[in-house]
Amino acid sequence: MEEHIDNLKEKLLAKIENRTAVVAIIGLGYVGLPLAIHFVGKGFPVVGFDLDGNKIDKLHRGTSYIKHVSIEPLTKAMSEARFDATEDFSRLAAADCIVICVPTPLTETLDPDLKYLIQTADTAAAHVRQGQLIVLESTTYPGTTEELLLPRLAVDGRRAGRDFFLAFSPEREDPGNTKFNAGNTPKIVGGVTPNCLEAASELYSTITRVVPVSTTRAAELTKLLENTFRSVNIALVNELKVLAHKMGIDIFEVIEAAATKPFGYTPFYPGPGLGGHCIPIDPFYLSWKAREYDFATRFIQLAGEINVSMPTYVVQRTQEALNNRQLSLKGSSLLILGMAYKKNVDDDRESPGYVVMKMLIDAGAAVMYNDPWIPNLKPTRKHNFTMESIPLSAQLLASIDAVIIITDHDDYDYKWIVQQAPLVIDTRNATRNLTNNREKIIKA
Ligand SMILES: NC(=O)c1ccc[n+]([C@@H]2O[C@H](COP(=O)([O-])OP(=O)(O)OC[C@H]3O[C@@H](n4cnc5c(N)ncnc54)[C@H](O)[C@@H]3O)[C@@H](O)[C@H]2O)c1
């Protein structure tokens, strides 16, 4: 007999409370892997699912594939039979809570690419059973949970809120952030029904403070507001950086001064362009959906244009700096420092370093790179570089025409780099504390 949803909910809440609820994580990447560690840390039995057999093998061997994530807690939990990683999706049937963390990239025409999500939904639909909680964490446009996920899961007459629980809770993971993680960042949760909201809130409240919102769409838009806010503000300082340079003013000095205002101002920093899986991509999910409402998201468009133009600015400034030393870009020998999209992470997705590198090579420069976090560059959908990180040495730095700092990893000894290199193009203000050799530094 079909059980009433209230009974199903009480059973699920009890299982969450006493930590016997089995938590399944689909997609063990930058988001899913740390999340699995958090749930294991809270005492839940966890099963991680991924299509990538290499990742599953590595987890079984106790090796992390994300440099800043230690998987020791998972290895220990695995030895106690409290964690497993698998490609066998039929095991989803044994889960009580299923959390989806698969990629949501853009297509080449900047439209949402939901193939991973659709695939996951169809796979999960084959195994969903009564009383399960399913939560989507992947960043996406308002409406995805109810328009795309719900109909795919509601097969065989099953209904969300009557037979299973469905919610959206955006991931706010900030890879490499040593201060904030899933344990001390509040979690936004929106449910398809009040029972769905309650079930999902109960699960996440074991990890952190939950902020309930009225619908899954409000939760979806909350995430996009956060990332659009970042994209727009970064674009603003990127534009002002170019103007400040023309005015002979140091934008970084200005930002630090403005940041002393204790209210009404939040500092954002310019750079060589946007990178990563989130900020360059997420706002376009919203622009795409806005078109359905005949609405143009002008801030998103403008911010996108400015941020995308930043690598060109870096190349122009490099060219000027070389020119001032009687050198041309063509034929010059350049070293890019940092190909990760931000400091202290091993993630080079959408990194502006690739765009800068391509423009420099197209202009006839010989380009090498060093990045302790990215040992080699592999061809991607957008770029075709096969290169290895070159070890830094005094000899190497003295032999090239300029160093371009794209990513300000903490591992670098900037003082030493500036001492050895003839010219340093600094896109991150990484050399701000240096007092010697300042004439060699060009901020860009
Ligand atoms: N990386 C971040 O900083 C961050 C922060 C907040 C939100 N997000 C969002 O979280 C989601 C995941 O991002 P990520 O950075 O962890 O991506 P990722 O590429 O690091 O990891 C995704 C994982 O999902 C796996 N996968 C793909 N399709 C699958 C399927 N059908 N079944 C099972 N596994 C599948 C991939 O093999 C990969 O291991 C995205 O929507 C992203 O926008 C990312």
The ligand as an SDF file (V2000), in Angstrom:
LIG
                    3D

 44 48  0  0  0  0  0  0  0  0999 V2000
   33.3000   24.5360   -8.5420 N   0  0  0  0  0  0  0  0  0  0  0  0
   32.7320   25.4740   -7.8310 C   0  0  0  0  0  0  0  0  0  0  0  0
   33.3920   26.3110   -7.2500 O   0  0  0  0  0  0  0  0  0  0  0  0
   31.2240   25.5690   -7.6850 C   0  0  0  0  0  0  0  0  0  0  0  0
   30.6910   26.3780   -6.6780 C   0  0  0  0  0  0  0  0  0  0  0  0
   29.3210   26.4580   -6.5270 C   0  0  0  0  0  0  0  0  0  0  0  0
   28.5050   25.7700   -7.4050 C   0  0  0  0  0  0  0  0  0  0  0  0
   29.0370   25.0080   -8.3950 N   0  0  0  0  0  0  0  0  0  0  0  0
   28.1200   24.2730   -9.2580 C   0  0  0  0  0  0  0  0  0  0  0  0
   28.1230   22.9100   -8.8540 O   0  0  0  0  0  0  0  0  0  0  0  0
   27.9520   22.0540   -9.9900 C   0  0  0  0  0  0  0  0  0  0  0  0
   29.1080   21.0780  -10.0770 C   0  0  0  0  0  0  0  0  0  0  0  0
   30.3010   21.7970  -10.2740 O   0  0  0  0  0  0  0  0  0  0  0  0
   31.7250   21.1750  -10.0240 P   0  0  0  0  0  0  0  0  0  0  0  0
   32.6860   22.3010  -10.0510 O   0  0  0  0  0  0  0  0  0  0  0  0
   31.7200   20.2630   -8.8440 O   0  0  0  0  0  0  0  0  0  0  0  0
   31.8900   20.2960  -11.3570 O   0  0  0  0  0  0  0  0  0  0  0  0
   32.9900   19.1570  -11.6320 P   0  0  0  0  0  0  0  0  0  0  0  0
   33.1180   19.0700  -13.0990 O   0  0  0  0  0  0  0  0  0  0  0  0
   34.1870   19.3840  -10.7750 O   0  0  0  0  0  0  0  0  0  0  0  0
   32.3060   17.8390  -11.0770 O   0  0  0  0  0  0  0  0  0  0  0  0
   31.1670   17.2900  -11.6150 C   0  0  0  0  0  0  0  0  0  0  0  0
   31.2900   15.7730  -11.5660 C   0  0  0  0  0  0  0  0  0  0  0  0
   30.0620   15.2290  -12.0760 O   0  0  0  0  0  0  0  0  0  0  0  0
   30.3930   14.0850  -12.8320 C   0  0  0  0  0  0  0  0  0  0  0  0
   29.2710   13.8000  -13.7110 N   0  0  0  0  0  0  0  0  0  0  0  0
   28.9140   14.3840  -14.8750 C   0  0  0  0  0  0  0  0  0  0  0  0
   27.7840   13.8490  -15.3460 N   0  0  0  0  0  0  0  0  0  0  0  0
   27.4110   12.9010  -14.4580 C   0  0  0  0  0  0  0  0  0  0  0  0
   26.3280   12.0230  -14.3900 C   0  0  0  0  0  0  0  0  0  0  0  0
   25.3840   12.0060  -15.3330 N   0  0  0  0  0  0  0  0  0  0  0  0
   26.2700   11.1620  -13.3460 N   0  0  0  0  0  0  0  0  0  0  0  0
   27.2230   11.1780  -12.3890 C   0  0  0  0  0  0  0  0  0  0  0  0
   28.2630   12.0120  -12.3930 N   0  0  0  0  0  0  0  0  0  0  0  0
   28.3580   12.8570  -13.4210 C   0  0  0  0  0  0  0  0  0  0  0  0
   31.6810   14.4430  -13.5250 C   0  0  0  0  0  0  0  0  0  0  0  0
   32.3660   13.2800  -13.9290 O   0  0  0  0  0  0  0  0  0  0  0  0
   32.4060   15.2110  -12.4300 C   0  0  0  0  0  0  0  0  0  0  0  0
   33.1930   14.3650  -11.6310 O   0  0  0  0  0  0  0  0  0  0  0  0
   27.8280   22.9900  -11.1910 C   0  0  0  0  0  0  0  0  0  0  0  0
   26.4760   23.2730  -11.4140 O   0  0  0  0  0  0  0  0  0  0  0  0
   28.5110   24.2500  -10.7090 C   0  0  0  0  0  0  0  0  0  0  0  0
   28.0350   25.3910  -11.3780 O   0  0  0  0  0  0  0  0  0  0  0  0
   30.3810   24.8770   -8.5460 C   0  0  0  0  0  0  0  0  0  0  0  0
  1  2  1  0
  2  3  2  0
  2  4  1  0
  4  5  1  0
  4 44  2  0
  5  6  2  0
  6  7  1  0
  7  8  2  0
  8  9  1  0
  8 44  1  0
  9 10  1  0
  9 42  1  0
 10 11  1  0
 11 12  1  0
 11 40  1  0
 12 13  1  0
 13 14  1  0
 14 15  2  0
 14 16  1  0
 14 17  1  0
 17 18  1  0
 18 19  2  0
 18 20  1  0
 18 21  1  0
 21 22  1  0
 22 23  1  0
 23 24  1  0
 23 38  1  0
 24 25  1  0
 25 26  1  0
 25 36  1  0
 26 27  1  0
 26 35  1  0
 27 28  2  0
 28 29  1  0
 29 30  1  0
 29 35  2  0
 30 31  1  0
 30 32  2  0
 32 33  1  0
 33 34  2  0
 34 35  1  0
 36 37  1  0
 36 38  1  0
 38 39  1  0
 40 41  1  0
 40 42  1  0
 42 43  1  0
M  CHG  2   8   1  16  -1
M  END
$$$$
